[in-house]
Amino acid sequence: MKYIKLEIPELILCEPTIHKDSRGFVYESFKKESFNDFVGFEVDFCQDNISYNNYGVIRGLHTNTLNFTQSKLVSVLEGKILDVAVDFRVGSPTFGKSVAIELSRENNKQLFIPRGFLHGFSILSQNALVMIKIDRYFANGESIGVKYNDKELNIDWKIPKISETLSDTDINLKKFKEVDSPFIYGKNYY
């Protein structure tokens, strides 16, 4: 596995070594020891979530309250998505900045999003099957969200406006400046 720090260095792109032959391919999608060595702290994934969506769906931008915040490792089992993380750590030099990465079944890349970031994704293929490893269990009622199309964030979801599909909850989220972040840059949330 190759690990690459992105423009926001806490965000990690994971690129597996794929072994192909006439039967197909095999690769390690996660190896706890090498992953934790690279990030420099213990991430203990406890749950895998699967999300199936059709073209044009946009999910996000979400995180959880401080006591229920989660790290995520996002991969795509089928199809293609644009995965987006926004720095939500007050005082960070990249506060409010985003990174967007195409993840697909073809490239087998994964994006690690640590605690303190907003997360969302859009479906770029006819449909997509997304797997998200998380390091804390879901807590109902503990979600924080920011409007996906906030002009200040200026995220290009690569979906024409006419094709966007969102939940009522996501449509009605507040703008970035209207949401108080519980996360402070430099504080360890692990």
C-alpha positions in Angstrom: 0.0 0.0 0.0 1.2 3.4 -0.9 0.1 6.3 1.3 0.2 9.9 0.0 -0.4 13.1 2.0 -2.6 15.5 0.1 -2.8 19.3 -0.1 -4.3 19.2 3.4 -1.7 16.9 4.9 -4.0 15.2 7.4 -6.0 13.8 4.4 -4.3 10.6 3.1 -4.8 9.0 -0.3 -4.3 5.2 -0.1 -3.2 3.4 -3.3 -3.1 -0.4 -3.1 -0.6 -2.6 -4.9 -2.7 -4.6 -7.3 -1.7 -8.1 -8.3 -3.3 -9.1 -11.6 -3.2 -12.2 -13.7 -5.5 -14.1 -16.0 -7.9 -14.9 -13.2 -8.4 -11.3 -12.2 -6.8 -9.3 -9.4 -6.2 -9.2 -5.6 -5.0 -6.5 -3.3 -4.9 -5.6 0.4 -7.5 -2.9 1.0 -6.4 -2.2 4.5 -3.6 -3.2 6.8 -3.9 -1.7 10.3 -0.2 -1.8 11.3 1.2 0.0 8.2 -1.7 2.4 8.1 -1.4 3.5 11.8 2.4 3.7 11.3 1.9 6.2 8.4 -0.7 8.4 10.1 1.2 8.4 13.3 -1.6 7.5 15.7 -4.0 4.6 16.4 -7.1 4.5 14.3 -9.3 1.6 15.4 -12.0 1.1 12.7 -15.0 -0.6 14.3 -17.7 -0.5 11.6 -18.1 -0.7 7.8 -20.9 1.1 6.2 -22.1 0.5 2.6 -23.9 3.1 0.6 -25.5 2.4 -2.8 -26.6 5.4 -4.9 -27.5 6.4 -8.4 -26.0 9.0 -10.7 -26.3 12.6 -9.5 -26.8 11.8 -5.8 -24.8 14.1 -3.5 -24.4 13.2 0.1 -23.0 15.7 2.5 -21.4 17.7 3.9 -21.4 15.9 7.3 -19.5 15.3 10.5 -20.6 14.5 14.0 -20.5 16.4 17.3 -17.2 16.4 19.3 -17.9 13.3 21.4 -19.1 11.3 18.5 -16.7 12.5 15.7 -15.5 9.8 13.3 -12.5 9.1 11.1 -13.4 7.6 7.8 -11.7 5.5 5.2 -13.7 5.7 1.9 -13.5 3.3 -1.0 -15.6 2.4 -4.0 -16.6 -1.2 -4.7 -18.5 -0.4 -7.9 -18.8 2.7 -10.0 -17.2 6.1 -9.5 -17.6 9.0 -7.0 -16.1 12.4 -6.2 -15.1 12.2 -2.5 -14.8 15.5 -0.7 -13.4 16.5 2.6 -13.5 20.0 4.1 -11.2 21.2 6.9 -13.5 22.1 9.8 -10.8 22.7 12.4 -11.0 26.3 13.7 -7.5 27.9 13.6 -6.2 25.5 10.9 -4.3 27.2 8.0 -6.6 25.3 5.7 -9.9 25.9 7.6 -12.7 25.9 5.0 -10.5 24.5 2.3 -11.6 21.2 0.5 -9.9 18.3 -1.2 -11.9 16.4 -3.9 -10.7 13.0 -5.2 -12.2 10.7 -7.7 -12.5 7.2 -6.2 -13.6 4.3 -8.4 -13.6 0.5 -8.8 -11.1 1.0 -11.6 -8.5 3.0 -9.6 -9.1 1.3 -6.2 -7.9 4.4 -4.4 -9.2 5.2 -0.9 -9.4 8.5 1.0 -8.7 8.7 4.7 -10.5 11.5 6.4 -9.6 12.1 10.1 -11.7 13.5 12.8 -12.3 17.3 12.4 -13.3 17.3 8.7 -16.7 17.5 6.9 -17.3 14.8 4.4 -19.5 14.3 1.4 -19.5 12.6 -2.0 -21.3 12.7 -5.4 -22.0 9.8 -7.7 -20.4 10.2 -11.1 -21.2 6.8 -12.6 -24.7 5.3 -13.4 -24.6 4.0 -9.8 -22.0 3.3 -7.2 -21.4 1.1 -4.2 -19.4 2.9 -1.6 -17.8 1.4 1.5 -16.8 3.6 4.5 -14.9 2.3 7.4 -15.5 4.3 10.6 -13.8 4.4 14.0 -16.8 5.2 16.1 -20.3 3.9 16.0 -23.1 6.0 14.6 -24.9 8.1 17.2 -28.4 9.2 16.2 -28.9 13.0 16.6 -25.2 13.8 16.8 -24.7 15.0 13.2 -23.4 18.4 12.1 -23.9 19.5 8.5 -23.0 22.2 6.1 -24.8 23.1 2.8 -23.1 21.2 -0.1 -23.3 24.2 -2.5 -22.2 27.0 -0.2 -20.5 29.6 -2.5 -17.8 30.1 0.1 -16.7 26.5 -0.1 -16.9 26.6 -4.0 -17.0 22.8 -4.4 -17.5 21.5 -8.0 -19.4 18.2 -7.4 -19.1 17.4 -11.2 -22.9 17.0 -11.4 -25.1 19.3 -13.6 -27.6 21.2 -11.4 -30.5 19.5 -13.2 -29.2 16.0 -12.2 -28.5 16.7 -8.6 -30.4 14.5 -6.1 -30.2 15.3 -2.4 -32.1 14.5 0.8 -34.4 17.1 2.2 -32.0 17.2 5.2 -29.0 18.0 3.1 -30.8 20.6 1.0 -31.8 22.5 4.2 -28.4 22.5 5.9 -26.8 25.9 6.9 -24.0 27.7 5.2 -20.4 27.1 6.4 -20.1 30.4 8.3 -23.4 29.7 10.0 -22.3 26.5 11.7 -20.0 26.5 14.7 -17.3 24.0 14.5 -16.5 22.1 17.7 -13.0 21.2 16.4 -9.8 23.1 17.2 -6.7 22.8 15.1 -3.8 21.1 16.9 -6.0 19.4 19.4 -5.8 15.6 19.4 -9.2 14.0 19.1 -7.9 10.4 19.3 
